[in-house]
């Protein structure tokens, strides 16, 4: 699998985030929570947030526990789910997760 780390940064909410382009076909966004967070090691099915397609990932990423979403749903495309779109979704996700920490 071809993996392109398009962007890694600290969000406005102070959480680490990254956007990855997989196989030049679709993007995924990830936001990490600190190890001391009550969200550490929580399954994504147990976290209620509003993000593109809903959460589809929780596991280790960015050296911390991360929650992620993907843009490989029916009707998703690189033209619509741009890098900036995914950055904005990560910022929104980070803000929501920060409220739960």
N, C-alpha and C positions, 0 to 999 in steps of 0.2 A: 504494500500500500504506500503510495506516494503521499507524504505528509509535509505540508508547507505551513510553518508557524508564521502566520501573516502579521500578528500583532500580540505583544505581551506588554502589560502596563498595570499600574495601580489605579483603580477606579476612583471616582470622586468620593465614594463611600469608604475608601481606604482598604478595599479588598483586591487581591491579585486577580487578574483576568487574562485570558488569551483567546484568540480566534485562530482556528486551524482550518486550512483548506485541504480537503482529502481528495486525492486522485484528480485534482483540477475539476471536480464535479460538484462538490457541496461543501458548505462551511458548518462548523460547530463552534459554539461559544461555551466557555467555562469560567466560572467564578469560584475562587477558593475561600474557605472560611478558616479562621485560626484554630489551632488544635485545642485551645481552651473553650471554644464555642460549644454551646449545647447542641449545635447542628453537626458537630464532628461525628463522622461515621453513621449519620442518619441516611436511610434510603431515600432516594428522590421521590418515591411514591408517597412518602410521609411528609412532604414539604409542599405547601400550597402557595404557589406564586403564579404570576401572569407573565409568561415568556413565550416566544414563538414556538408553537407546537407543543408546549408544555415541557417540563423537565423530562429528559430521557437518559440521564447519566448521573451517577454519584459514585465516586471512587477517588483514588489518589491521582492528583494532577497538580502541577505547580509546587510539588513537595508538601502539599497540604490536601485536606479533603476538599473535593470540588463537586459542584453541581453544574450540569451542562444541558444544553439543548442542541438540536440539530436542525439543519435546513435541508433535509433530504426527504421531506414529505411529498406526497402527491401535489403537483403544481408548483413546487418550489423550484427556483432557478437561480443561477449565479447572477443573472441580470437584475432580479428583484431582491434577492438576499445578498446584497453587496457587502463588502467589508465594513463600510460605514453602518449599514443596517445592523450587522452583527455586533459591532462595537456599541451601538445604542441599546441593543437588547441586553448586552452584558452589563452596561451601566444601570439599566432598569433592574435587572436581576440582582446586582450587587446592592442596590438601594433597598430592595425588598428583603434580601437576606440579612442585611445590617440591622433592620428592624427586629429580626427574630433572634439575633445573637444575644 
